Amino acid sequence: MSFSENDLKRAAKAVDQAMLDNLPPPETPSPLLLEKLEVLSVKPARKPKWKTVLPRVAACIVVFFAVGSCWLVSDIDARAALLQWMRDFTQEHYGYYFSEMESHDALPEYDFGWMPFGWKRSPIGDKESTHHRFVYSNYSEGMSINLLYFYPKSDSNYMIRPYQGLTIEHSILIIRNSQADLYRMSGAKNTNLLVWIDPDSGLLFQVSGELPEEEDLIRMMESLHPVE
């Protein structure tokens, strides 16, 4: 899928408007997010004139795709921009803002293809048209985790906020070459939370509870697959 300059401008404008509509005062978008939106809306330099020598044009095209591919692979925020969503992390919240997301007729069922020894899917869960939620348990250790996933809607947001008695430590994991956000919570609510937006399916996956070690957690997330 490719996006034109006008598509990116509309996306930037929609994201900006979504933030203004959904963020209650006194919360405001962070300077970092505003800077990214401004970069997206800047008009690129004019293309070379048609009289440019053909070999030179061909060389430029090759360089463009080579550099562009490396940029998208290495720059996770750039990948997010093309997927029409963006992160905004401040001291008051960890926010995900969605604009012009693709619509889907049905929500597929997903499951882990691999889990650490002792973990099994329990019969507890619910499958709604808007989201699916499943529980996995390690009965021998008395532990459980929850898997929640859904398609983010256009002009919506997903927020994680600290509150009194709770502190959040944020770190980054890389799953299938895209960023996942790990939140370790301590205080009134001792739990962990992983948020990952799959760039291929567009689904937002949230795994919460007594999560396994990071290496096993990454392997679990990368094993997620549709159930036939």
C-alpha positions as CSV (number, residue, x, y, z in Angstrom):
1,M,0.0,0.0,0.0
2,S,1.3,3.4,-0.9
3,F,0.3,6.9,0.2
4,S,0.4,10.2,-1.7
5,E,1.4,13.5,-0.3
6,N,-2.2,14.5,0.0
7,D,-3.0,11.3,2.0
8,L,-0.2,12.0,4.5
9,K,-1.4,15.6,4.8
10,R,-5.0,14.5,5.5
11,A,-3.7,11.9,8.0
12,A,-1.7,14.5,9.8
13,K,-4.6,16.9,10.0
14,A,-7.0,14.1,11.1
15,V,-4.6,13.0,13.9
16,D,-4.2,16.6,15.1
17,Q,-8.0,17.1,15.2
18,A,-8.5,13.7,16.9
19,M,-6.1,14.7,19.7
20,L,-7.8,18.1,20.2
21,D,-11.3,16.4,20.3
22,N,-10.3,13.6,22.6
23,L,-7.8,15.0,25.1
24,P,-9.5,16.5,28.1
25,P,-8.0,19.6,29.6
26,P,-5.4,20.3,30.9
27,E,-3.8,17.5,28.9
28,T,-2.3,18.7,25.6
29,P,-0.3,16.9,22.9
30,S,3.4,16.8,23.7
31,P,5.9,18.9,21.7
32,L,7.4,15.8,20.3
33,L,4.1,14.7,18.7
34,L,3.4,18.2,17.4
35,E,6.9,18.3,15.8
36,K,6.2,15.0,14.1
37,L,2.9,16.2,12.7
38,E,4.5,19.3,11.5
39,V,7.1,17.3,9.6
40,L,4.4,15.2,8.0
41,S,2.6,18.2,6.7
42,V,5.6,20.0,5.2
43,K,5.5,20.0,1.4
44,P,8.4,18.2,0.0
45,A,10.8,19.7,-2.5
46,R,9.7,19.8,-6.1
47,K,10.6,16.9,-8.3
48,P,13.2,17.2,-11.0
49,K,12.1,18.6,-14.3
50,W,11.1,16.1,-17.0
51,K,14.2,17.0,-19.0
52,T,16.5,15.4,-16.5
53,V,18.7,12.8,-18.1
54,L,17.0,9.3,-17.9
55,P,20.0,7.5,-16.3
56,R,20.1,10.1,-13.6
57,V,16.4,9.7,-12.9
58,A,16.7,5.9,-12.8
59,A,19.6,6.3,-10.3
60,C,17.6,8.6,-8.2
61,I,14.7,6.2,-8.1
62,V,16.9,3.3,-7.0
63,V,18.5,5.5,-4.3
64,F,15.0,6.6,-3.1
65,F,13.7,3.2,-2.7
66,A,16.8,1.9,-1.1
67,V,17.0,4.7,1.4
68,G,13.2,4.8,1.9
69,S,13.1,1.1,2.7
70,C,15.9,1.4,5.3
71,W,14.1,4.4,6.8
72,L,10.8,2.6,7.2
73,V,12.5,-0.5,8.7
74,S,14.6,1.5,11.1
75,D,12.2,4.3,11.9
76,I,9.3,2.8,13.8
77,D,7.5,6.1,14.1
78,A,7.6,6.4,10.3
79,R,6.0,3.0,10.0
80,A,3.3,4.1,12.4
81,A,2.7,7.3,10.4
82,L,2.0,5.3,7.2
83,L,-0.4,3.1,9.2
84,Q,-2.3,6.3,10.2
85,W,-1.6,6.2,13.9
86,M,0.8,7.7,16.3
87,R,2.1,7.5,19.9
88,D,2.2,10.4,22.3
89,F,4.0,9.8,25.6
90,T,4.0,12.5,28.3
91,Q,4.3,12.5,32.1
92,E,0.5,12.5,32.3
93,H,-0.3,9.7,29.9
94,Y,0.8,7.1,27.4
95,G,-1.4,7.7,24.4
96,Y,-2.1,6.1,21.0
97,Y,-4.1,8.1,18.5
98,F,-5.8,6.6,15.4
99,S,-6.9,8.3,12.2
100,E,-8.5,7.0,9.1
101,M,-8.1,3.4,10.1
102,E,-9.3,0.7,7.7
103,S,-12.7,-0.8,8.4
104,H,-13.2,-4.5,8.8
105,D,-16.3,-6.7,8.5
106,A,-15.4,-9.3,11.2
107,L,-12.8,-9.7,13.9
108,P,-10.7,-12.9,13.4
109,E,-9.8,-15.2,16.2
110,Y,-6.2,-15.2,17.2
111,D,-4.2,-17.6,19.4
112,F,-0.6,-18.1,20.5
113,G,1.3,-20.7,18.5
114,W,3.8,-21.0,21.3
115,M,3.7,-20.5,25.1
116,P,6.2,-21.3,27.8
117,F,5.8,-24.7,29.5
118,G,2.8,-25.0,31.8
119,W,0.7,-22.3,30.1
120,K,-2.7,-23.2,28.6
121,R,-5.7,-21.3,27.3
122,S,-8.6,-21.5,29.8
123,P,-12.3,-21.6,28.9
124,I,-12.7,-18.1,30.3
125,G,-13.1,-15.3,27.8
126,D,-15.5,-13.5,25.5
127,K,-15.8,-12.9,21.8
128,E,-17.6,-9.7,20.9
129,S,-18.0,-8.0,17.5
130,T,-15.7,-5.2,18.7
131,H,-13.1,-7.2,20.6
132,H,-11.9,-10.6,21.7
133,R,-10.6,-11.5,25.2
134,F,-9.0,-14.7,26.3
135,V,-7.4,-15.9,29.5
136,Y,-4.3,-18.2,29.7
137,S,-3.3,-19.9,32.9
138,N,-0.3,-21.6,34.5
139,Y,-2.1,-23.7,37.1
140,S,1.0,-25.1,38.6
141,E,2.3,-21.6,39.4
142,G,-1.1,-20.1,40.1
143,M,-0.6,-17.4,37.4
144,S,-2.7,-16.0,34.6
145,I,-2.6,-13.5,31.7
146,N,-5.2,-11.9,29.6
147,L,-5.1,-11.4,25.8
148,L,-7.3,-8.6,24.5
149,Y,-7.3,-7.5,20.9
150,F,-9.4,-5.3,18.6
151,Y,-9.3,-3.1,15.5
152,P,-8.8,0.6,16.5
153,K,-11.5,2.8,15.1
154,S,-10.8,6.0,13.1
155,D,-10.6,9.2,15.3
156,S,-10.2,7.2,18.5
157,N,-7.5,7.0,21.1
158,Y,-6.2,4.4,23.6
159,M,-4.8,5.8,26.8
160,I,-2.8,4.5,29.7
161,R,-2.6,6.8,32.7
162,P,-0.8,6.6,36.0
163,Y,-3.0,7.3,39.1
164,Q,-2.4,7.8,42.8
165,G,-0.5,4.9,44.3
166,L,0.6,3.5,40.9
167,T,3.8,4.0,39.1
168,I,4.6,2.9,35.5
169,E,7.9,2.0,34.0
170,H,7.9,2.0,30.2
171,S,10.3,0.0,28.0
172,I,10.4,-1.1,24.4
173,L,10.4,-4.5,22.8
174,I,10.7,-5.3,19.1
175,I,8.2,-7.7,17.7
176,R,8.3,-8.5,14.0
177,N,10.4,-5.4,13.4
178,S,7.9,-3.1,15.0
179,Q,7.7,-1.5,18.4
180,A,5.8,-2.9,21.3
181,D,5.4,-1.0,24.6
182,L,5.9,-2.9,27.8
183,Y,4.5,-1.2,31.0
184,R,5.6,-2.5,34.4
185,M,3.2,-1.3,37.0
186,S,3.9,-1.2,40.7
187,G,2.0,0.1,43.7
188,A,-1.7,-0.3,44.2
189,K,-1.9,-2.5,41.1
190,N,1.0,-4.9,40.6
191,T,0.9,-6.2,37.1
192,N,2.5,-5.9,33.7
193,L,1.0,-4.8,30.4
194,L,2.2,-5.1,26.8
195,V,0.7,-3.1,23.9
196,W,1.6,-4.0,20.4
197,I,-0.1,-2.8,17.1
198,D,0.5,-5.4,14.4
199,P,1.6,-3.5,11.3
200,D,0.3,-6.3,9.0
201,S,-3.2,-6.9,10.4
202,G,-3.8,-3.5,12.0
203,L,-4.9,-5.2,15.3
204,L,-4.1,-3.7,18.7
205,F,-3.0,-6.6,21.0
206,Q,-2.9,-6.1,24.7
207,V,-1.4,-8.8,27.0
208,S,-1.7,-8.1,30.8
209,G,-1.0,-10.0,34.0
210,E,1.9,-12.0,35.3
211,L,3.9,-11.9,32.0
212,P,6.8,-14.3,31.3
213,E,10.4,-13.1,30.8
214,E,10.9,-10.7,27.9
215,E,12.5,-13.3,25.6
216,D,9.6,-15.7,26.1
217,L,7.1,-12.8,25.8
218,I,8.5,-11.8,22.4
219,R,8.4,-15.3,21.2
220,M,4.8,-15.6,22.3
221,M,3.8,-12.4,20.5
222,E,5.5,-13.4,17.3
223,S,3.7,-16.7,17.4
224,L,0.3,-15.1,17.3
225,H,-1.7,-16.3,14.3
226,P,-5.3,-16.5,13.1
227,V,-7.2,-19.6,14.1
228,E,-8.7,-21.4,11.1
